[in-house]
Amino acid sequence: MEIKKKLRFFGKGMEINRKSYGLFAYLLFGVTVTIMLFSYSNLDVTVPYFIKPNSTNSPGVLSALFNLSLVQLLDQHLKFLVRNSKCAIPDLDIWDVQVKPLISKLSYFFCTKDRLLTYIVKENNETKIKIDTSAKCYKKEVECCASTINRVTENDFSLSRCEKFKEELSVNSSVFVKCYNRKSKKTMYKNVHAIINPKDVYQKMKDSKFSNGTVNPLSVLIISIDSVSRMHSHRALPETRKFLEKNGWIELMGYNKVGENTFPNVMAILTGLNESASYKDCNPTKLGCLDKCNMVWYDYRKLGYITAYAEDQMSSSTFNYHKKGFENPPTDYYFRPYMIAAEKELKAVWKDGMVYCTGPETSGERILNIAKDFISTFRENPYFGLFWMNTFSHNALNSVSRMDAKLKTFLSEISNNKSLDNTITIFLSDHGMRFGDIRYTRAGWYEDKLPFFFIRLPPWFKNKFANEYSSLRQNINRLTTPFDLHQTLKHILVLSGKNYTSEPGISCPDCRSLFTPVPQDRSCDDAGIPRTWCTCYHAKEMDTEEPIVQLAGKYIVDVIENWKKNAGTEAEKCETFTLSKVITALAFTTENYMYVGIKTSPEAIFEAPVVVKGNKTHPQLETSIDHILRIDFYGKQTCTHELEIKKRCVCK
C-alpha cells in the first residue's frame, strides 16, 4: 500500500510519495545552497525581502498572506537600480504590460508655423528689437510699438507707454510688442520678448570675469521638466536620452524624491529643508518670508555670481501655487513679470489644462530661450541659473513627448557652443507623474517617486577634480536625493575657490555632496526620505479582494470623513465619501504595511500607506490624513479654495 505525505512548500500543496521524498529533499537542499551562494555574490537575483528576524513587525499579517513560491521570491528576471542591505529599488520594465497601453507618442504642436515678425539682437553691447521683413505677415504698411514690462508686485506688472518704431528700437528690459496696419490701425501681431541686459550687473561682471591662468569658478545651470520619471524619460524622450548618453552625461539611477510635489523637492535643493521645516523657517504663505529664507542662490549672488530664475505656468509655479512668492526679485534676472505678461497679453492655447502656447511661441520654449540667452550672455562670468518648465509635462503622461526633438536640439546647441565650458549642468525632474491612470499601476507607484536626473561636467573637471569625478560615478547606482543635490551646490562653491563653508543640511545632516561617496548601505531614513516616498522596500501586488485589503479601503475612507468633520464649515460643502472599490494594493512585507488605492463614491481616487498590526483575526490598521494622497485631478473642485479641503473634496 503506497503511503502519501502531504507537504506544504512555500504555501503550495504538493503530493509526493515515499520513494520521491529523498530526491525531493536533495533538490530542496541544493536550491537552498544555491540561494545562499547568490546572496553573497554580485548577481542580480538577490532576494529583495529584507525580513528583520528580531523585528516586532515581522512576519505579521502581511507576510502571513504571502505564501510565496521560490520563483516568486526571486521575482524571475528582477534587476535593481539600487541594491544594498537597506534598500532595493527594482529596475522595472519600462514597457510594463500595465503601462504600455497608456503610452502614445504625440506630435509637436505649432503655436504658429510662420516666422516671428519681431526678434531680438545684441549689437555692440546694445540690445535691439527688430522687424523681420521676411516674415509672412509683414507688409509695408506695418508699424510696431514696444512697451517695457515692469514688475509691480509678485503677481502684477505694468506696461510703459508704447514707443513706436518702423525697423528697430533699442530696449533695456523685457518688452511687450504689438504691430498694426498704419492705415486701418488693425492689430496684426503681438508678442513679448525677454531681455537680458548685461548693464544691470555691469559691476558684478567686471569683478567676476574669468582670468587666464587662474582657477575659474564653476557655473551652475539647472534645467528642469516637471513630472517626468526616469522610466518615462525612456519612453517619451528617446532622442533626448540618446543625445545625453552619447555625450557623456551621467545619470543617477537612484534619485528619489523627498516630498509630494514640486515645492518640497525644490526647497530641499535650494535650502536643504524638508517640507515641515520649510513652512516653519520660510513660511511661503506669508509675503516676505521666502526672501529671508536661506536659499543657496542667495549665497551664489553674494559671492559674485550672476543669478537667474525663470518658470512657466504662473498660476501653479513653485513659489506661487497657494503661496505668496517673493516680495523682491530673488535673483538678478527674475522672469516672472515677463511670463505673466505673456499669459495675460497674448492669446493662450491650452493643452492638457496648461498654457501651452502664449501667443506665437510655446511657454516651455520661452523658458529654454531665456536659458540659452542667459548662458550665452554670461559665458565669461560665473553664473547660477534655474529654469523650470511645467506647461508641456505636468498634467498628462504623454504630453512631454511633444517636446523631445526640441529638448534634444536645445541641449545640443548649448553643449556645442562652448557656453558650458565652465558649467556644471543638471537636467532633472522633481518627481514622476502624480495623477492619472499610470498611478493605478505598480510601475506608476515607483515612477512617481523616481524622477530622472542627469549631470554634465566641464571637459576639464575629470582631470582637475579626479576624486570628485570618481565619487560621482560611484553614486550612479546609490540612493540619492534633492538633499544631496543641495550639498552638491554648496560644494561647488568650495571647489570654485570661494571663501565659503559648507555646513551639513538641517533636515538631513547625513546627506552629502554627490562629489563625495554616498554610503552604499543607505536607507531612506539615512537619506532623509519619508516612508511615504521611499522606494527601497520591494512592492508586491496583492489581490484587491483580500479581506484585509477591503478593510483597509474602508478604513481610508473613514479617516478622510473623520477629518472632514473637524475641518470647519468649508468641508461642509463637500459630499460624503463611501468606498466604491479598491483599485490597487501593494504590500511591503519587510515593513508590514501596504499601499492601497481606492475609488470612492462620488468619484475620487485616493492612495494611502496603511500599517498593519495584530493578526489576521484581529488586524489593527494605522494611517494619517497627511499620508492620504489624492491621485486624480481635483482642481475643478471650486466650492472651496482651501487646498487641504480641496484635496479631500467632491463639491455638493
C-alpha positions in Angstrom: 0.0 0.0 0.0 1.6 3.3 -1.1 1.6 5.9 1.6 1.4 9.5 0.6 2.6 12.5 2.6 1.2 16.0 2.0 3.9 18.7 2.3 3.4 22.4 2.1 6.2 24.2 0.3 6.0 28.0 0.3 2.3 27.7 0.6 1.8 25.3 -2.4 0.2 21.9 -1.6 2.3 19.1 -3.1 1.5 15.4 -3.2 4.7 13.2 -3.2 5.2 9.5 -2.5 7.7 7.9 -0.1 10.1 6.9 -2.9 10.3 10.5 -4.2 10.9 12.0 -0.7 14.7 11.6 -0.7 15.1 13.1 -4.2 12.8 16.0 -3.2 14.9 16.7 -0.1 18.1 16.5 -2.0 16.8 19.0 -4.6 15.5 21.3 -1.9 18.9 21.3 -0.2 20.6 22.1 -3.5 18.3 25.0 -4.2 18.9 26.4 -0.6 22.6 26.3 -1.0 22.4 28.0 -4.4 20.4 30.9 -2.9 22.9 31.3 -0.1 25.7 31.5 -2.7 23.8 34.0 -4.7 23.2 36.3 -1.7 27.0 36.6 -1.3 27.6 37.3 -4.9 27.0 40.3 -7.1 24.4 38.7 -9.2 21.0 40.4 -9.7 19.0 37.6 -8.2 19.4 38.5 -4.5 16.1 38.1 -2.7 14.8 41.7 -2.2 12.9 40.9 1.0 14.9 42.1 4.0 13.0 40.5 6.8 14.5 41.5 10.2 14.4 38.4 12.4 14.0 40.4 15.6 11.5 42.9 14.2 8.2 43.1 16.1 6.6 43.8 12.7 7.5 40.5 11.1 6.2 38.2 10.0 2.8 39.7 11.0 -0.4 39.8 9.0 1.0 40.7 5.6 3.7 38.0 5.4 1.0 35.5 6.5 -0.9 36.5 3.4 2.2 35.8 1.2 2.7 32.1 0.8 5.4 32.9 -1.9 7.0 30.2 -4.0 10.7 30.2 -4.6 10.2 31.5 -8.2 8.1 34.4 -6.8 10.7 35.3 -4.2 13.4 35.5 -6.9 10.8 37.5 -9.0 12.2 35.8 -12.1 14.1 38.5 -14.0 14.3 41.1 -11.3 17.2 43.6 -11.6 18.0 46.6 -9.4 18.8 50.3 -9.8 19.9 50.3 -6.2 20.7 47.3 -4.1 22.2 47.1 -0.6 21.3 45.6 2.8 18.9 48.5 3.5 17.5 49.3 0.1 16.4 47.5 -3.1 14.9 49.6 -5.9 13.9 47.3 -8.7 14.8 48.1 -12.3 11.3 47.6 -13.8 10.5 47.0 -17.4 9.7 50.4 -19.0 7.2 48.7 -21.2 5.4 47.0 -18.3 2.2 45.3 -19.5 0.1 47.6 -17.3 1.8 50.7 -18.6 2.3 50.1 -22.3 -1.4 50.6 -23.3 -1.2 54.1 -21.7 1.7 55.3 -23.8 1.5 57.2 -27.1 3.8 59.5 -29.0 2.4 63.0 -29.6 3.5 65.3 -32.4 4.9 68.7 -31.7 2.1 71.3 -31.7 3.0 74.6 -33.5 1.7 77.8 -31.9 2.3 79.3 -35.3 4.1 78.0 -38.4 5.0 81.5 -39.5 8.3 83.3 -38.7 8.0 85.7 -35.8 7.5 89.3 -37.0 9.9 90.7 -34.3 13.1 89.4 -32.9 15.9 90.5 -30.6 19.6 91.1 -31.5 22.6 92.2 -29.5 25.0 94.5 -31.3 27.9 96.4 -29.7 26.7 96.0 -26.2 23.2 97.2 -27.2 20.0 95.2 -27.3 17.5 95.9 -30.1 14.1 94.7 -31.2 13.8 94.4 -35.0 11.1 93.8 -37.5 11.7 90.7 -39.7 10.7 91.9 -43.2 10.8 88.3 -44.5 8.0 87.2 -42.1 4.8 86.2 -43.8 2.7 88.7 -42.0 5.0 91.6 -42.9 3.6 94.4 -45.1 4.9 97.8 -46.0 2.1 99.4 -44.0 3.2 97.7 -40.8 4.1 99.7 -37.8 5.0 98.5 -34.3 5.4 99.8 -30.8 7.0 98.3 -27.7 6.2 98.7 -24.0 8.6 97.9 -21.2 7.3 95.2 -18.8 7.7 96.4 -15.2 7.3 94.4 -12.1 4.7 95.9 -9.7 4.2 93.0 -7.3 4.8 89.3 -7.4 1.5 88.8 -9.3 1.2 92.1 -11.2 3.0 94.1 -13.8 2.6 97.4 -15.7 3.4 98.4 -19.2 5.1 101.7 -20.1 3.9 103.9 -22.9 4.1 102.1 -26.2 7.0 103.5 -28.2 6.6 103.4 -32.0 9.3 102.0 -34.4 9.3 101.0 -38.0 12.5 99.0 -38.3 14.2 98.7 -34.9 14.3 100.0 -31.4 16.8 99.9 -28.6 15.4 98.2 -25.5 16.8 97.7 -22.0 14.4 95.2 -20.4 11.7 92.8 -21.3 9.1 94.2 -23.7 5.5 93.7 -25.0 5.3 94.5 -28.7 2.3 94.9 -30.9 2.2 95.6 -34.6 -0.6 97.0 -36.6 -1.6 98.3 -40.1 -0.8 102.0 -40.2 -3.8 102.7 -42.3 -6.5 100.6 -40.8 -5.0 100.5 -37.2 -5.9 96.9 -37.0 -3.6 94.8 -34.8 -1.9 92.1 -36.7 0.7 90.7 -34.3 1.5 90.7 -30.6 4.4 89.1 -28.7 6.6 89.6 -25.6 10.4 89.4 -25.6 12.6 88.6 -22.6 15.6 90.9 -22.5 18.8 90.1 -20.6 20.6 93.4 -20.3 24.2 92.9 -19.1 24.3 96.6 -17.9 22.1 95.5 -15.0 25.0 93.6 -13.5 27.9 95.5 -15.1 30.0 95.9 -11.9 29.5 92.3 -10.9 30.6 91.2 -14.4 33.7 93.4 -14.1 34.6 92.0 -10.7 34.0 88.3 -11.6 35.3 88.0 -15.2 37.3 84.8 -15.7 41.1 85.4 -15.9 43.5 83.3 -17.8 45.8 81.2 -15.6 43.6 81.2 -12.5 41.1 78.7 -11.2 37.8 79.5 -12.9 34.7 79.4 -10.7 32.2 76.7 -11.7 28.9 78.0 -13.0 25.7 76.1 -12.4 22.8 75.6 -14.9 19.7 73.7 -13.8 17.2 72.8 -16.4 14.0 71.0 -15.1 11.0 69.5 -16.6 8.2 68.9 -14.1 6.6 65.4 -13.6 8.9 63.1 -15.6 10.1 59.9 -14.2 13.4 58.2 -15.1 11.4 55.3 -16.7 9.1 57.7 -18.6 12.0 59.6 -20.0 13.0 56.4 -21.8 9.5 56.2 -23.4 8.8 59.9 -24.1 12.2 61.4 -24.7 14.2 58.8 -26.6 16.0 61.4 -28.8 17.0 63.5 -25.8 18.2 60.5 -23.9 20.2 59.2 -26.9 22.0 62.6 -27.0 22.7 62.6 -23.3 24.0 59.1 -23.2 26.2 59.6 -26.3 27.7 62.7 -24.9 28.8 61.5 -21.5 26.1 63.0 -19.3 26.0 61.0 -16.0 22.6 59.6 -14.9 21.8 58.9 -11.3 19.6 55.8 -11.2 18.5 56.0 -7.6 17.5 59.7 -7.3 14.4 59.6 -5.1 12.0 62.5 -4.3 11.6 63.6 -0.7 8.2 65.3 -0.9 4.8 65.0 -2.7 5.0 67.8 -5.2 7.4 70.4 -6.6 7.7 72.8 -3.7 9.2 70.4 -1.1 11.6 68.9 -3.6 12.8 72.3 -4.9 13.1 73.6 -1.3 15.3 70.5 -0.5 17.5 71.5 -3.4 17.7 75.2 -2.6 17.7 75.2 1.2 18.3 71.6 2.5 15.0 71.8 4.4 12.2 69.3 4.3 8.6 70.4 3.8 7.7 71.0 7.5 10.9 72.9 8.1 10.3 75.0 5.0 7.0 76.1 6.3 8.4 76.8 9.7 11.5 78.7 8.7 10.4 80.1 5.3 6.6 80.2 5.5 5.6 80.7 1.8 2.1 81.6 2.8 3.3 85.0 4.2 4.8 87.6 1.9 8.4 88.3 2.5 9.3 85.1 4.3 10.8 83.4 1.3 13.0 86.5 0.8 14.6 85.9 4.2 14.9 82.1 3.6 18.5 80.8 3.4 18.4 79.7 -0.3 21.6 78.7 -1.9 21.1 81.1 -4.9 21.5 83.9 -2.4 24.9 82.5 -1.4 25.9 82.4 -5.1 24.7 86.0 -5.6 26.7 87.3 -2.5 29.8 85.6 -3.9 29.7 87.4 -7.2 27.7 85.0 -9.3 25.1 86.3 -11.7 21.8 84.6 -10.9 18.6 83.9 -12.8 15.3 82.1 -12.3 12.5 81.5 -14.8 9.4 79.3 -14.7 6.2 78.9 -16.8 2.6 78.4 -15.8 2.2 81.3 -13.5 -0.9 80.1 -11.6 0.8 77.0 -10.4 4.5 77.9 -10.3 6.7 76.6 -7.5 6.6 79.5 -5.1 3.1 80.8 -6.1 0.6 77.9 -6.0 -1.3 78.6 -2.8 1.8 80.6 -1.8 2.8 84.3 -1.7 6.0 84.1 -3.7 8.7 86.8 -3.3 8.4 90.4 -2.1 11.5 91.3 -4.1 13.2 89.5 -7.0 15.2 86.6 -5.6 17.7 86.6 -8.4 19.5 89.2 -10.6 17.3 88.2 -13.5 13.7 87.2 -12.5 11.4 86.4 -15.4 8.0 86.1 -13.6 6.8 89.5 -14.8 7.7 88.6 -18.4 5.8 85.3 -18.2 2.8 86.9 -16.5 2.7 89.4 -19.4 2.9 86.6 -21.9 -0.1 84.8 -20.3 -2.2 87.9 -19.9 -1.4 90.0 -23.0 -1.2 87.2 -25.6 -3.6 84.6 -26.9 -3.3 81.4 -24.9 -3.7 77.9 -26.3 -4.3 75.4 -23.6 -3.2 71.8 -23.8 -3.9 69.3 -21.1 -5.1 72.1 -18.8 -1.8 74.0 -19.1 -1.0 77.3 -21.0 1.0 75.5 -23.8 1.0 78.5 -26.2 1.4 82.1 -25.2 1.0 84.0 -28.5 3.1 82.6 -31.3 5.5 80.7 -29.0 5.2 77.8 -26.6 5.6 78.7 -23.0 8.2 76.0 -22.5 10.4 77.2 -25.3 10.2 80.7 -23.9 12.0 79.3 -20.8 14.5 77.4 -22.9 15.3 80.5 -25.0 15.8 82.5 -21.8 18.2 79.9 -20.5 20.1 79.9 -23.8 20.4 83.7 -23.9 21.5 83.8 -20.2 24.4 81.4 -20.5 25.5 82.9 -23.8 25.4 86.4 -22.4 27.5 85.5 -19.3 29.7 82.8 -20.7 32.8 84.6 -19.4 31.3 85.1 -15.9 30.3 82.7 -13.1 26.5 82.3 -13.0 23.7 80.3 -11.3 20.6 79.7 -13.3 17.4 77.7 -12.6 15.0 77.2 -15.4 11.8 75.3 -14.8 9.1 74.0 -17.2 5.6 72.8 -16.4 3.4 73.5 -19.3 4.3 70.6 -21.6 4.7 67.9 -19.0 2.8 68.4 -15.7 -0.8 67.4 -16.4 -0.7 64.5 -18.9 1.6 61.5 -19.1 2.3 61.7 -22.9 2.4 65.5 -23.3 6.2 65.7 -22.8 6.8 63.6 -25.9 5.8 66.6 -28.0 9.0 68.3 -27.0 11.5 65.5 -27.4 13.2 66.9 -30.5 13.1 70.5 -29.2 14.8 69.4 -25.9 17.4 67.4 -27.8 18.2 70.4 -30.0 18.4 72.8 -27.1 20.8 70.6 -25.2 22.9 70.0 -28.3 23.1 73.7 -29.0 24.2 74.8 -25.5 26.7 71.9 -25.3 28.4 72.7 -28.6 28.9 76.4 -28.5 31.4 76.4 -25.6 28.9 78.2 -23.3 29.2 75.3 -20.8 33.0 75.1 -20.7 33.0 76.1 -17.1 29.5 75.0 -16.2 28.1 72.1 -14.2 24.7 71.4 -15.9 21.9 69.5 -14.2 19.0 68.2 -16.2 16.3 66.7 -13.9 12.7 66.4 -12.8 11.1 66.8 -9.4 9.0 63.6 -9.5 7.2 61.4 -11.9 3.5 61.6 -12.9 1.4 62.0 -9.7 -2.0 61.7 -11.3 -3.9 59.6 -13.8 -4.1 56.0 -14.9 -0.4 55.3 -14.6 -0.6 55.9 -10.9 -3.0 53.0 -10.5 -0.2 50.6 -11.5 2.7 49.1 -9.6 5.2 50.7 -12.0 3.4 54.1 -11.6 3.8 53.9 -7.9 7.6 53.7 -8.3 7.7 56.2 -11.1 6.0 59.0 -9.1 8.9 58.8 -6.6 11.9 58.3 -9.0 12.4 61.3 -11.4 15.1 61.4 -14.0 18.5 63.1 -13.1 21.4 63.8 -15.4 24.5 65.8 -14.8 27.2 67.2 -17.2 30.6 68.3 -16.1 33.0 70.7 -17.9 35.6 68.9 -20.1 38.4 69.7 -17.7 36.6 68.6 -14.5 37.7 65.0 -14.6 41.4 65.8 -14.5 41.2 68.8 -12.2 38.9 67.0 -9.7 39.6 63.4 -10.2 38.4 62.2 -6.8 35.2 64.2 -7.1 34.6 62.8 -10.5 35.2 59.2 -9.3 32.8 59.7 -6.4 30.1 61.0 -8.7 30.3 57.8 -10.8 30.3 55.7 -7.6 26.9 57.3 -6.8 25.2 56.3 -10.0 23.5 53.2 -8.5 23.2 54.5 -5.0 20.2 56.1 -3.2 20.4 59.9 -3.7 18.0 62.8 -3.0 17.4 66.5 -3.5 19.1 67.0 -0.1 22.3 65.6 -1.7 22.0 68.0 -4.6 21.7 70.8 -2.1 25.0 69.8 -0.5 26.5 69.5 -4.0 25.6 73.1 -4.9 27.3 74.2 -1.7 30.3 72.0 -2.5 30.6 73.7 -5.9 31.3 77.0 -4.2 34.1 75.4 -2.3 35.6 73.8 -5.4 35.4 77.2 -7.1 37.8 78.6 -4.5 35.2 80.8 -2.8 35.5 81.7 0.9 32.6 79.5 1.8 32.0 76.9 4.4 29.6 74.1 3.5 27.6 73.2 6.6 25.6 70.0 7.0 21.9 70.2 6.0 19.3 70.9 8.6 16.7 68.3 7.6 19.2 65.7 6.5 22.5 66.1 8.4 23.9 62.9 6.9 23.2 63.9 3.3 26.3 64.8 1.3 27.6 66.2 -1.9 27.4 64.0 -4.9 31.1 64.7 -5.4 31.7 62.6 -2.3 30.8 58.9 -2.0 27.3 58.4 -0.8 27.1 55.4 1.6 26.5 52.2 -0.2 24.4 50.8 2.6 21.9 53.7 2.8 18.3 53.6 3.9 15.6 56.1 3.2 15.9 57.3 6.8 19.6 57.9 6.2 18.8 59.9 3.1 16.0 62.0 4.6 13.3 60.3 2.6 9.9 59.9 4.5 8.5 56.4 4.3 5.6 57.7 2.1 8.1 58.4 -0.7 10.5 55.6 -0.1 11.1 53.1 -2.9 13.5 50.9 -1.1 11.0 48.3 0.0 10.2 46.0 -2.8 6.5 46.1 -3.5 4.4 43.1 -4.3 0.9 43.3 -5.8 -1.9 42.0 -3.7 -5.4 40.7 -4.6 -7.7 43.6 -4.1 -10.4 41.3 -2.9 -8.4 40.1 0.1 -10.4 40.8 3.3 -7.5 42.8 4.8 -7.3 45.0 1.7 -11.0 45.7 1.6 -10.9 46.5 5.3 -8.0 49.0 4.6 -10.0 50.6 1.8 -12.9 51.3 4.1 -10.5 52.5 6.8 -9.0 55.1 4.5 -12.5 56.5 3.7 -13.3 56.6 7.5 -10.1 58.6 8.2 -11.0 61.1 5.4 -14.5 61.5 6.7 -13.5 61.9 10.3 -11.0 64.6 9.3 -13.7 66.5 7.3 -15.9 66.5 10.4 -13.4 68.6 12.2 -12.2 70.7 9.2 -14.7 73.5 9.6 -17.5 74.9 7.5 -15.6 74.8 4.2 -15.7 71.0 4.4 -19.5 71.0 4.7 -19.5 72.0 1.0 -18.2 68.5 0.2 -20.1 65.3 -0.4 -19.6 62.3 2.0 -17.4 59.6 0.6 -18.1 55.9 0.6 -15.9 53.2 -0.7 -16.7 52.2 -4.3 -13.8 49.8 -4.9 -10.2 49.1 -4.1 -8.3 49.5 -7.4 -4.7 48.7 -6.3 -2.9 47.2 -3.4 0.8 46.8 -2.9 2.4 45.1 0.1 5.8 45.6 1.7 6.4 42.5 3.8 9.6 43.9 5.4 7.8 46.9 6.9 4.4 45.2 7.5 2.5 47.9 5.7 0.7 48.2 2.3 -0.3 50.9 -0.1 -3.9 50.8 -1.0 -5.6 52.8 -3.8 -9.3 53.3 -3.7 -12.1 54.8 -5.7 -14.9 56.5 -3.8 -18.5 57.4 -4.5 -18.8 60.2 -5.5 -15.8 59.6 -7.7 -12.3 60.5 -6.3 -9.1 58.4 -6.3 -7.0 58.2 -3.1 -3.9 56.3 -2.1 -2.5 55.7 1.3 0.1 53.7 3.2 -1.6 51.5 5.8 0.4 50.0 8.6 -1.0 46.5 9.6 -0.5 45.2 13.1 -2.1 42.5 15.1 -3.1 39.2 13.4 -5.4 38.0 10.7 -8.2 37.6 13.1 -7.8 41.0 14.8 -5.8 43.3 12.5 -5.1 46.8 13.6 -4.8 49.4 10.9 -3.0 52.8 11.1 -2.5 55.7 8.7 -2.8 59.5 9.0 -4.6 62.1 7.0 -1.4 63.7 5.9 -0.3 60.5 4.2 -3.6 60.0 2.2 -2.9 61.2 -1.3 -5.4 62.3 -3.9 -4.2 60.9 -7.2 -6.9 62.1 -9.6 -7.3 65.7 -10.8 -9.2 67.7 -8.2 -8.5 71.3 -9.3 -12.1 71.8 -10.6 -13.5 71.5 -7.0 -14.3 75.2 -6.9 -16.6 75.2 -3.9 -13.5 75.8 -1.7 -10.2 77.5 -2.1 -8.6 75.8 0.9 -6.1 73.4 -0.6 -6.2 70.8 2.2 -10.0 70.6 1.9 -10.0 70.7 -1.9 -7.7 67.6 -2.0 -10.4 65.7 0.0 -13.5 67.1 -1.6 -16.1 66.5 -4.3 -18.3 69.5 -4.2 -22.0 69.1 -3.4 
